[in-house]
Every structure is written in C-alpha cells, then in structure tokens.
Amino acid sequence: MKKIFTFIFFLTNICLSAQVKQPNIIVIVVDDMRFDEWGGGGHSFLKTPAIDKLVAEGTQFTRAYHAIPLCSPNRASILTGQYASRHGILDNSSRDQASFMLDLFPKYLQKAGYKTAHVGKWHMGNSSLPRPGYDYWLCMEGQGKTYNPILFEGDKKQTFEGYITDIFTEKSIQFIKNSSEKPFFLYIGHKAVHPEAVQRNDGTTDLSVPKVFMPAQRHIGTYDNQTYQRSLSYSPDARVEAGKPVINNAFKIRNETIEKDSLWIPAMDLGVSDQSIRNRAEMMLSVDESLAKIVTTLKEQGIEEQTAIIFTSDNGYFFGEHGFSLERRMPYEESIKAPLFIKYPGIKSQISKVDGLVLSIDIAATALDLAQLKTEKSIQGKSLVPLIQGKKQSIRPTAFVEYYSHENPFPWTAQLDYRVVVNENFKYIKWLRFDEAEFYDLAKDPNELNNLIDNPSYKKKIEEMRAEMAKLQLKALGLN
C-alpha cells in the first residue's frame, strides 16, 4: 500500500510540474498596422495565411484599443503596462534617458529565469543601445532603413545586408534555437509597415527622404491593379465631415503648410493612393512569412505547445478616412483600434473571440500572468488570461485613450491633445485645448460620421461618459 501511495504521489508531482512549467512568450509588434490590415480582418485583397491561422487557433480581441495611438508612447505602454500619463514618454521626440529608466516588464521575466531578447524597432529615443532587462539585443537607430540597415547587436554597430523584416526574422529564429532549453521571452518590433523615414531628435521629419512603403523585392507587384474598397468615411479630397470643427481648423493649417512647402505634397499622400495601400499590403506579406517561419521553428524545436504568441501593433493608420493620411494619431477607430491576437496552446479550449474592451497596457500584465508571476504594482493594465479562458467576458466597462499633441512633425496637429472614452456602444472625445467635444453611437454609426454631441437625446449619456473620463484620467496619472 505504501508503494502505491508513493507512486500516486510521484505521478501527482509530475502532473503539477507539467502544469506550472513557465511558457515561452513571444510578443510581435507591427509598426502602423491597422486593426483590419490582415486577410481575415476585412482587407479587400491582402492575404495573410499565417496571421489568419494564428487567429483561428487563438483568441481575437475584437475591441482592442491603443492606450495612446502613437509609436514611442504606446511602445512604452506595451512594455511597462502603464498609460503615457504615468510612464512619461508622451511623443516621438527623443527621450533617450527616460527610456533607459522605464520599468519594463521583461526585466521581471529575466529575474524569474527567462532568457530575454529585443529584436527590432525600439523608438523610445533614437539611441539603439541595449536597455535593461534583455540578454540579447538587436535594434535599429530611430526609424532605421528598410534595406541594408545599420543595427546594434548588443553595443556593436554594424551594417546588415538584406531586407529588414527578413533580418529580424533570422535573428529571432536564432534566438529561439539558442534558448529552447529554458523559458524565453522574445519581443519582435517590426519596421513594417512603416514608410521609409528619418525622424530627428526633436520629432521633426526630414521631408527630403521620400515617405514610401518598401516591400521585399520578392513581393513587389503582387497586388498590381488591385483596388482597395474604401470606407464610407473616405474623403478623396482630404476633407473632414461636418461636425468636426477642431479637425476642420487643423486642415486649414495643413493646407496653408502644404502651399508654403511643396515637399509636403508627396509626403502627405492626401487621400492615400491605391498604390500606397498596395505597397503596404506587399510589406505585410513579409510580416506574415516571418510569423510562419517562427511558428515552424517552434514546431521543429518541439516547443510550440509551450509557447504563447501575442501579436499586435503600436498604432493604426488612415487610408483617407475623415480626410487623414499620414497623421495616424487621431481619435478615430482607424487610428486607436488595435489588432490583438493571442495564441497559447497551454490554455485548452481558448475562447476564439473576445468582444470586451482591452488596451495595449494589458499586454504586460498578460505576459506576467502567463509566466505565473505576480503583476507588479506599477502595472496599470489587467491580465487578459481570464478572457482567453472564458472565465470573464470583460475586464473593464470603459476604455480610456489619451494623446498629447506636439507641433512636430505636423504643424497642424499642435494643440490637438485629446482624451477618449469608449464603452460598449458609445465614444466620447474631448479636445482638451478647445471647448469642443464629439460623441458617436458606434453601434449605429461605426464610421463616426455623425457627431451627436449637441443631440439632446444623448445628453445624459454624454454627461456620464464625461464624468467617467475624469475618473479614468486620474487613474491614468496614478492618483486613484
């Protein structure tokens, strides 16, 4: 009998060990990818079989939002789990010193025994030197170059030959192969689908560098002659709808700026040409191939079942909706809504779709939860694991989005600071430096064409959301 109990105890320990094994975690952040810029997301012609497969086998968050829809601050939000109000990276100007001092969640994984890596774009300051919390570091300076980029591998600067997405993929695969014996964390920051650009330390952009989208040579021409099906909010003449006076005034300044400096004309790509959308789609093909190669590597290493993949972007992009193009930081769905997909075979019977409101600040808490580590007090986001497991349908009734404007790189966006609250059906936008606001019934008007701010039927709802915004702003600041 004693031998039987000993055997049962032994088996129980094995089962418990299997359950507590920490998974590998891969976070993939695509630059400027819209929430719908993938095959299954509703794109008119883009095919992304690897992303589609990830979504089919994992969980799609249909109402994910960027805590702040801008590259540098949202990358900081993803890696700290904090609102920009808390971490202090407010715009794309160089904040090198501040970014070395951020409370990044990978350092907690590293302390817990994870081997950690950053591969790709950092862009919280233009410095490419390694940040704390990473065992392996490969990073480009600022926005980097699409072909033959200069990269820092550790603190060693060198030129790499080839297409940047392919280089990041190869280095990621090497890291996976070298780290498969113990839990690892891999962050991949793609340059795609960002156009070629040079951004100075003060946040201004070099207009002499054409802002073109550059696919890999093997993909150029894949979508020749394809036409993108435009939204109801699309404006071919780059005008905003009625009911948006703050944007209308900004566009007047934009027109004056473009008239004074003709270099803005090709840079802005007003209306966003079909060719630009085709080029972006062709860039996404290399991102999709990258995901496929990484998944294949996980299978070959026998670790696919114990690896969680989190796939998202840093902000959206406009295809001419509401008259916008390159600005990509305004409070409308094309900009603030995020693609977010999570697959982890360790969670059996994953919920395929989650419609509850989630934010980019939730990724940090989710990664630590997957690793069975406590959520640090500094993290303001919440774990998405209960949603994936189906234990909860939502983790917040209202999502809060903030944005701090800066005159660089677009003079017309100066003073366009705003706050947004979104709930199940409605969106309230407050322009902080103007006595103006916008209110949309997203259930009836998903294209945000009809500003209902002065509609008396919604007065009570608007007041409720305004009060909720005040509470959430204090929370974002860490004051409650």
C-alpha positions, 0 to 999 in steps of 0.5 A, spaced: 500 500 500 505 504 501 508 503 494 502 505 491 501 511 495 508 513 493 507 512 486 500 516 486 504 521 489 510 521 484 505 521 478 501 527 482 508 531 482 509 530 475 502 532 473 503 539 477 510 540 474 507 539 467 502 544 469 506 550 472 512 549 467 513 557 465 511 558 457 515 561 452 512 568 450 513 571 444 510 578 443 510 581 435 509 588 434 507 591 427 509 598 426 502 602 423 498 596 422 491 597 422 486 593 426 483 590 419 490 590 415 490 582 415 486 577 410 481 575 415 480 582 418 476 585 412 482 587 407 479 587 400 485 583 397 491 582 402 492 575 404 495 573 410 495 565 411 499 565 417 496 571 421 489 568 419 491 561 422 494 564 428 487 567 429 483 561 428 487 557 433 487 563 438 483 568 441 481 575 437 480 581 441 475 584 437 475 591 441 482 592 442 484 599 443 491 603 443 492 606 450 495 612 446 495 611 438 502 613 437 509 609 436 514 611 442 508 612 447 504 606 446 511 602 445 512 604 452 505 602 454 506 595 451 512 594 455 511 597 462 503 596 462 502 603 464 498 609 460 503 615 457 500 619 463 504 615 468 510 612 464 512 619 461 514 618 454 508 622 451 511 623 443 516 621 438 521 626 440 527 623 443 527 621 450 533 617 450 534 617 458 527 616 460 527 610 456 533 607 459 529 608 466 522 605 464 520 599 468 519 594 463 516 588 464 521 583 461 526 585 466 521 581 471 521 575 466 529 575 466 529 575 474 524 569 474 529 565 469 527 567 462 532 568 457 530 575 454 531 578 447 529 585 443 529 584 436 527 590 432 524 597 432 525 600 439 523 608 438 523 610 445 529 615 443 533 614 437 539 611 441 539 603 439 543 601 445 541 595 449 536 597 455 535 593 461 532 587 462 534 583 455 540 578 454 540 579 447 539 585 443 538 587 436 535 594 434 535 599 429 537 607 430 530 611 430 526 609 424 532 605 421 532 603 413 528 598 410 534 595 406 541 594 408 540 597 415 545 599 420 543 595 427 546 594 434 547 587 436 548 588 443 553 595 443 556 593 436 554 597 430 554 594 424 551 594 417 546 588 415 545 586 408 538 584 406 531 586 407 529 588 414 523 584 416 527 578 413 533 580 418 529 580 424 526 574 422 533 570 422 535 573 428 529 571 432 529 564 429 536 564 432 534 566 438 529 561 439 534 555 437 539 558 442 534 558 448 529 552 447 532 549 453 529 554 458 523 559 458 524 565 453 521 571 452 522 574 445 519 581 443 519 582 435 518 590 433 517 590 426 519 596 421 513 594 417 509 597 415 512 603 416 514 608 410 521 609 409 523 615 414 528 619 418 525 622 424 530 627 428 531 628 435 526 633 436 520 629 432 521 633 426 521 629 419 526 630 414 521 631 408 527 630 403 527 622 404 521 620 400 515 617 405 514 610 401 512 603 403 518 598 401 516 591 400 521 585 399 523 585 392 520 578 392 513 581 393 513 587 389 507 587 384 503 582 387 497 586 388 498 590 381 491 593 379 488 591 385 483 596 388 482 597 395 474 598 397 474 604 401 470 606 407 464 610 407 468 615 411 473 616 405 474 623 403 478 623 396 479 630 397 482 630 404 476 633 407 473 632 414 465 631 415 461 636 418 461 636 425 468 636 426 470 643 427 477 642 431 479 637 425 476 642 420 481 648 423 487 643 423 486 642 415 486 649 414 493 649 417 495 643 413 493 646 407 496 653 408 503 648 410 502 644 404 502 651 399 508 654 403 512 647 402 511 643 396 515 637 399 509 636 403 505 634 397 508 627 396 509 626 403 502 627 405 499 622 400 492 626 401 487 621 400 492 615 400 493 612 393 491 605 391 498 604 390 500 606 397 495 601 400 498 596 395 505 597 397 503 596 404 499 590 403 506 587 399 510 589 406 505 585 410 506 579 406 513 579 409 510 580 416 506 574 415 512 569 412 516 571 418 510 569 423 510 562 419 517 561 419 517 562 427 511 558 428 515 552 424 521 553 428 517 552 434 514 546 431 521 543 429 524 545 436 518 541 439 516 547 443 510 550 440 505 547 445 509 551 450 509 557 447 504 563 447 504 568 441 501 575 442 501 579 436 499 586 435 501 593 433 503 600 436 498 604 432 493 604 426 493 608 420 488 612 415 487 610 408 483 617 407 478 616 412 475 623 415 480 626 410 487 623 414 493 620 411 499 620 414 497 623 421 495 616 424 494 619 431 487 621 431 481 619 435 478 615 430 477 607 430 482 607 424 487 610 428 486 607 436 483 600 434 488 595 435 489 588 432 490 583 438 491 576 437 493 571 442 495 564 441 497 559 447 496 552 446 497 551 454 490 554 455 485 548 452 479 550 449 481 558 448 475 562 447 476 564 439 473 571 440 473 576 445 468 582 444 470 586 451 474 592 451 482 591 452 488 596 451 495 595 449 497 596 457 494 589 458 499 586 454 504 586 460 500 584 465 498 578 460 505 576 459 506 576 467 500 572 468 502 567 463 509 566 466 505 565 473 508 571 476 505 576 480 503 583 476 507 588 479 504 594 482 506 599 477 502 595 472 496 599 470 493 594 465 489 587 467 491 580 465 487 578 459 488 570 461 481 570 464 478 572 457 482 567 453 479 562 458 472 564 458 472 565 465 470 573 464 467 576 458 470 583 460 475 586 464 473 593 464 466 597 462 470 603 459 476 604 455 480 610 456 485 613 450 489 619 451 494 623 446 498 629 447 499 633 441 506 636 439 507 641 433 512 636 430 512 633 425 505 636 423 504 643 424 497 642 424 496 637 429 499 642 435 494 643 440 490 637 438 491 633 445 485 629 446 482 624 451 477 618 449 472 614 452 469 608 449 464 603 452 460 598 449 456 602 444 458 609 445 465 614 444 466 620 447 472 625 445 474 631 448 479 636 445 482 638 451 485 645 448 478 647 445 471 647 448 469 642 443 467 635 444 464 629 439 460 623 441 458 617 436 453 611 437 458 606 434 453 601 434 449 605 429 454 609 426 461 605 426 464 610 421 463 616 426 460 620 421 455 623 425 457 627 431 451 627 436 454 631 441 449 637 441 443 631 440 439 632 446 437 625 446 444 623 448 445 628 453 445 624 459 449 619 456 454 624 454 454 627 461 456 620 464 461 618 459 464 625 461 464 624 468 467 617 467 473 620 463 475 624 469 475 618 473 479 614 468 484 620 467 486 620 474 487 613 474 491 614 468 496 619 472 496 614 478 492 618 483 486 613 484 
